[in-house]
């Protein structure tokens, strides 16, 4: 979504100001690009133009309401992207859908807190070695845009 196409008046479900939305959307588009889950989250939440950003369902009913945005952010069946988008960007899109509708005093839900791994795990089998290490840290978890 192009920041210039940001609606003059944001939909009722959106709790952030237009100025904050414009700044954060510009940052997300610079970081993730104009066509992935984060861009679709902005487009769908602010204009109602689909598809939905996580499940990739068709959408033709205008800007989603608060509950619909939260439902999409909680979509439990993985994602419709099938490996075409990085997990970090899908997580950012999920966070964004919650954040756009959150009360300013609201605590960030636990599902957006990723505990860092405390150790590495190494498994060997023949000539293959697999090392699992920390996936998220305090610096790489979804950010409050």
C-alpha positions as CSV (number, residue, x, y, z in Angstrom):
1,X,0.0,0.0,0.0
2,X,1.3,3.4,-0.9
3,X,1.3,5.8,2.1
4,X,-0.2,8.5,-0.2
5,X,-3.3,6.3,-0.5
6,X,-3.9,6.3,3.3
7,X,-7.5,7.3,3.9
8,X,-8.1,10.9,5.2
9,X,-10.3,9.5,7.9
10,X,-9.2,6.1,9.3
11,X,-11.9,3.4,9.9
12,X,-13.6,3.3,13.3
13,X,-11.7,0.2,14.5
14,X,-8.3,1.9,14.2
15,X,-7.1,3.5,17.4
16,X,-3.8,5.1,16.3
17,X,-3.7,8.6,14.7
18,X,-3.4,9.1,10.9
19,X,0.1,10.6,11.5
20,X,1.3,7.6,13.5
21,X,-0.2,5.2,11.0
22,X,1.5,7.0,8.1
23,X,4.9,7.0,9.8
24,X,4.7,3.3,10.9
25,X,3.4,2.1,7.5
26,X,6.3,3.9,5.8
27,X,8.7,2.0,8.1
28,X,7.0,-1.3,7.5
29,X,6.9,-0.9,3.7
30,X,10.6,0.1,3.7
31,X,11.5,-3.0,5.9
32,X,9.2,-5.6,4.3
33,X,8.3,-4.3,0.8
34,X,5.0,-3.4,-0.8
35,X,3.4,-6.8,-1.4
36,X,3.8,-9.2,1.5
37,X,1.9,-9.8,4.7
38,X,2.8,-6.5,6.4
39,X,1.7,-4.5,3.3
40,X,-1.5,-6.4,3.1
41,X,-2.2,-5.9,6.8
42,X,-2.0,-2.1,6.3
43,X,-4.1,-2.2,3.2
44,X,-6.8,-4.5,4.6
45,X,-7.0,-2.8,8.0
46,X,-7.1,0.8,6.6
47,X,-9.1,0.4,3.4
48,X,-10.8,-3.0,3.5
49,X,-9.2,-4.1,0.3
50,X,-8.3,-7.7,0.5
51,X,-7.3,-10.4,0.7
52,X,-6.8,-10.8,4.4
53,X,-3.1,-10.7,5.3
54,X,-2.6,-13.9,7.2
55,X,-5.2,-16.4,5.9
56,X,-5.3,-14.8,2.4
57,X,-9.1,-15.1,2.3
58,X,-11.0,-13.0,-0.2
59,X,-12.5,-9.9,1.3
60,X,-15.1,-7.6,-0.3
61,X,-16.9,-6.0,2.7
62,X,-15.0,-2.8,3.4
63,X,-12.7,-2.1,6.4
64,X,-12.8,-4.8,9.0
65,X,-14.2,-4.1,12.4
66,X,-12.2,-4.5,15.7
67,X,-13.1,-8.2,16.2
68,X,-12.4,-9.2,12.6
69,X,-8.9,-7.6,12.8
70,X,-8.2,-9.5,16.0
71,X,-9.6,-12.7,14.6
72,X,-7.2,-12.5,11.6
73,X,-4.3,-11.7,13.9
74,X,-5.1,-14.9,15.8
75,X,-5.6,-17.1,12.6
76,X,-4.6,-20.5,14.1
77,X,-4.0,-22.6,10.9
78,X,-0.5,-21.4,10.0
79,X,-0.6,-19.1,7.1
80,X,-1.8,-19.1,3.5
81,X,1.6,-17.9,2.3
82,X,3.0,-21.4,2.1
83,X,6.6,-20.3,2.5
84,X,6.5,-17.3,0.2
85,X,6.8,-14.9,3.2
86,X,9.3,-14.9,6.1
87,X,7.9,-15.8,9.5
88,X,9.1,-12.5,10.9
89,X,6.9,-10.6,8.4
90,X,3.9,-12.7,9.1
91,X,4.5,-12.1,12.8
92,X,4.7,-8.4,12.1
93,X,1.4,-8.5,10.2
94,X,-0.3,-10.3,13.1
95,X,1.1,-7.8,15.6
96,X,0.1,-4.9,13.4
97,X,-3.5,-6.1,13.2
98,X,-3.6,-6.1,17.0
99,X,-1.7,-2.9,17.5
100,X,-3.9,-0.9,15.1
101,X,-7.0,-1.6,17.3
102,X,-5.3,-1.7,20.8
103,X,-6.2,0.7,23.5
104,X,-3.1,2.9,24.3
105,X,-3.1,1.5,27.9
106,X,-3.5,-2.2,26.8
107,X,-0.7,-4.6,27.5
108,X,0.9,-6.4,24.6
109,X,-0.6,-9.9,24.5
110,X,1.7,-12.8,25.6
111,X,1.5,-14.3,22.1
112,X,3.7,-11.5,20.8
113,X,6.4,-12.1,23.5
114,X,8.9,-14.6,22.3
115,X,11.1,-16.0,25.0
116,X,14.7,-16.3,23.9
117,X,16.2,-19.8,23.9
118,X,18.5,-20.4,26.9
119,X,20.8,-22.8,25.2
120,X,21.7,-24.4,21.9
121,X,20.6,-28.0,21.1
122,X,22.7,-30.1,18.8
123,X,21.7,-33.4,17.2
124,X,23.8,-35.5,15.0
125,X,22.9,-38.3,12.7
126,X,25.5,-39.7,10.3
127,X,27.0,-36.8,8.3
128,X,24.1,-34.4,9.2
129,X,24.4,-32.0,12.2
130,X,21.4,-29.9,13.1
131,X,21.8,-27.0,15.6
132,X,18.8,-25.2,17.0
133,X,19.6,-21.8,18.5
134,X,17.7,-18.8,19.6
135,X,15.1,-17.6,17.1
136,X,13.9,-14.4,18.8
137,X,15.6,-12.1,21.1
138,X,14.6,-8.8,22.7
139,X,15.9,-7.0,19.7
140,X,14.1,-9.1,17.0
141,X,10.6,-9.7,18.4
142,X,7.7,-7.8,16.7
143,X,8.1,-4.1,17.4
144,X,5.6,-1.5,18.6
145,X,5.4,0.5,15.4
